Amino acid sequence: MFEEGQLYSPVRQDAEGNFVVELGSDHPGVADPHYRQRRNAIAAAAARWQLGEPLPVVEYTDEEHAVWRTVCRELEPLHRELACNEFLAAQRQLGLTREYIPQLSEVSALVSAYTGFTYFPAAGLVPLREFYGSLADGTFHSTQYIRHHSVPLYTPEPDVIHEVIGHGNGLASDRFATLYRAAGEAARRVESEQALEFISKVFWFSLEFGVLHEDGRVKAYGAGLLSSYGEIQQIAQADLRPLDIARMGTQTYDITHYQPILFCADGLAEVEDIVGDFFTTATDDSIAAFLQPVG
């Protein structure tokens, strides 16, 4: 799970050792004590999980399953229209249920069968180096909570819908999984925090919010777009720019608003050629060169 998202709802332990998710004052669930209790319990289960143990099981409520069904129903026609072909093929292949929230163990088993990627539970903030570095091992850290039922088509932070519908379907594709692994290897290769942040931004503007030209249209391949009912429909209004690693790695962004700038590739092969090559060859020195002022 991304550091940027966790800055919104950090997880802490109180004096008694209980895990507490700190929701922002404008979070849809901040005034709902039942929702806050659920968030705390789900975070605690993930925090106490140990490698080698079965993944935590979340007993989702009927209300939570209904949110999943609503989002799946509303995203389906948008995916047909605006998702790239590689994502759609991986989605059909994976065959995730749209009737209920699948357990993380179920998602992990399905994805692993195709690309070897497995899911680990995340209680809260996963440090950038650990999150990205684990991608090199075919591991994806994921939340398990779901957004508040009052606004099923909106979330201010990554939830299980983002992690599973956005990333899980993509991770069932060999082509996307190769890019994820390359990003992880790049994160492992660099030493400076500046270089790591640069890699994370390239990842953000590609595997999170990347778009490409396909079949005469602009299509989404980034998980952040593919899991967002509202944002995927804003692609046409965005300032579309060609792939440019130097700009992608230094472009600022605000996670609380739709992304006004998107980097658009001329097909998935160009993503693999430009972004994939960057991840494969990135070093502290090569990234420092990208950061040098022109002229």
Secondary structure as UniProt FT lines:
FT   HELIX           3..6
FT   TURN            7..8
FT   STRAND          11..13
FT   TURN            15..16
FT   STRAND          19..21
FT   TURN            25..26
FT   TURN            28..31
FT   HELIX           33..48
FT   TURN            51..52
FT   HELIX           62..82
FT   HELIX           85..94
FT   HELIX           104..115
FT   STRAND          118..121
FT   HELIX           128..135
FT   TURN            136..138
FT   STRAND          139..142
FT   TURN            149..150
FT   TURN            152..153
FT   HELIX           160..161
FT   HELIX           162..168
FT   HELIX           169..171
FT   HELIX           174..189
FT   HELIX           193..203
FT   HELIX           204..208
FT   STRAND          211..214
FT   TURN            215..216
FT   STRAND          217..220
FT   HELIX           223..226
FT   TURN            229..230
FT   HELIX           231..237
FT   STRAND          239..242
FT   HELIX           245..248
FT   TURN            249..250
FT   TURN            255..256
FT   STRAND          261..265
FT   HELIX           268..270
FT   HELIX           271..276
FT   HELIX           277..281
FT   HELIX           284..290
//
